[in-house]
Amino acid sequence: DFFTSDVNKLDLLKEFVLLGQVNNSFIVGEYKNEISIIDQHAAHERIVYEELKSFWGKATVASQALLIPEIVELGDERTSILIEFKKDLEKLGVVLEQFGNKSICLRSLPAILGQVNGRILVNDLADELLEQKDISVLEEKIEGIISRIACHGSVRSGRKLNANEMSALLRKMEGTPYSNQCNHGRPTFVEL
């Protein structure tokens, strides 16, 4: 079993043969007498989630400033909840400020996400914070936000990956805790 073996992963990687990508959604490879089918979105989601959790624990998430700050209209309640968690969001690399009563100005996003739609991300964050109702359980909310950011910022199904990108994803899976399932519990791979 390639991804759950306790053997030296670098040695295993030498034996893993990358076969390609199917439907721009699944990475297919061969290891010994087994075929592995990896869900690229689920696998990358777990990797990003664990990296963000690690950064959050160290409070070192790098932020990437937007070239042009984005004004996002959210309404009173959704704007208020984001401003309430402004300092905590900054620890995750999301820098925003209030822009009137119903909008925010988005200035930076987590650098780890690369290209991401800030408007969608901010709306998702507001929804996530509003769903949690009990603001005293901040760590759970932040972990929920991390999960949402990881899901939104991961390689999507339908994206064509080149061989280097597929290999890099597989190498990162090897060193990622719980890489056999995404944040929602979906398996990241099957072996036949």
KAFEN-V398580 format. One line per field, one symbol per residue. ss: DSSP state (H for helix, E for strand, - for the rest). A space follows every 50 residues. Layout:
ss=???
//
This chain:
ss=--------HHHHHHH-EEEEEE---EEEEEE--EEEEEEHHHHHHHHHHH HHHHHHHH----EEEEEEEEEEE--HHHHHHHHH-HHHHHH---EEEE-- --EEEEEEEEHHH----HHHHHHHHHHHHHH------HHHHHHHHHHHHH HHH---------HHHHHHHHHHHH------E-----E-EEE-
//
